[in-house]
């Protein structure tokens, strides 16, 4: 997981002089602001785990969203089997 995280952050920062001012996390160029992450974290139940686990899950979710977009997978539009 750490390797994926490092690769994602490295790729996101590649060629950029400085990230946006309030960026908390950048995943392949997608900026997640501090405000967004705090809002989502505060809406979680108290047993949501520690902040590091939350951040890891937020990054994983964003990576899955980006990959599904690259693959052309859209929510609610599953191919017939």
C-alpha positions as CSV (number, residue, x, y, z in Angstrom):
1,X,0.0,0.0,0.0
2,X,2.8,2.4,0.9
3,X,4.4,1.8,-2.6
4,X,1.1,2.6,-4.3
5,X,0.7,5.7,-2.2
6,X,4.3,6.8,-2.9
7,X,3.9,6.2,-6.6
8,X,0.6,8.1,-6.7
9,X,2.0,11.1,-4.9
10,X,5.2,11.1,-7.0
11,X,3.2,10.9,-10.2
12,X,0.9,13.7,-9.0
13,X,3.7,16.0,-8.1
14,X,5.7,15.2,-11.3
15,X,6.1,18.4,-13.3
16,X,4.2,20.6,-10.9
17,X,6.0,23.5,-9.3
18,X,3.7,23.7,-6.2
19,X,0.4,22.1,-5.2
20,X,-2.7,24.2,-4.7
21,X,-2.8,26.1,-1.4
22,X,-5.2,24.0,0.6
23,X,-4.4,20.6,-0.8
24,X,-4.4,17.8,1.8
25,X,-3.9,15.0,-0.6
26,X,-3.1,14.8,-4.3
27,X,-3.8,11.5,-6.1
28,X,-2.7,11.5,-9.7
29,X,-3.5,15.1,-10.1
30,X,-6.8,15.0,-8.3
31,X,-6.7,17.4,-5.4
32,X,-8.5,16.6,-2.2
33,X,-8.6,19.6,0.0
34,X,-8.2,19.7,3.7
35,X,-11.7,21.0,4.0
36,X,-13.1,18.0,1.9
37,X,-11.2,15.4,3.9
38,X,-12.2,16.9,7.2
39,X,-15.8,17.1,6.2
40,X,-15.8,13.4,5.2
41,X,-13.9,12.4,8.3
42,X,-16.2,14.2,10.6
43,X,-19.3,12.6,9.0
44,X,-17.9,9.1,9.8
45,X,-19.0,7.3,12.9
46,X,-16.7,7.4,16.0
47,X,-15.5,3.9,15.3
48,X,-14.1,4.8,11.9
49,X,-10.6,4.2,13.1
50,X,-7.7,6.6,13.3
51,X,-7.0,9.4,10.9
52,X,-4.2,7.5,9.1
53,X,-6.5,4.6,8.3
54,X,-9.1,7.1,7.1
55,X,-6.5,8.8,4.8
56,X,-5.4,5.5,3.4
57,X,-9.0,4.5,2.6
58,X,-9.7,7.9,1.0
59,X,-6.6,7.5,-1.3
60,X,-7.6,3.9,-2.1
61,X,-11.1,5.0,-3.0
62,X,-9.8,7.8,-5.2
63,X,-7.5,5.4,-7.0
64,X,-10.3,3.0,-7.6
65,X,-12.5,5.8,-9.0
66,X,-9.7,7.0,-11.3
67,X,-9.0,3.4,-12.6
68,X,-12.7,2.8,-13.2
69,X,-12.9,6.0,-15.3
70,X,-9.9,4.9,-17.3
71,X,-11.5,1.5,-17.9
72,X,-14.8,3.1,-18.9
73,X,-16.7,1.7,-16.0
74,X,-19.6,3.9,-14.9
75,X,-21.7,3.7,-11.8
76,X,-25.0,1.9,-12.6
77,X,-24.0,0.9,-16.1
78,X,-22.8,-2.7,-15.8
79,X,-22.4,-4.7,-18.9
80,X,-24.8,-7.6,-19.5
81,X,-23.4,-11.0,-18.6
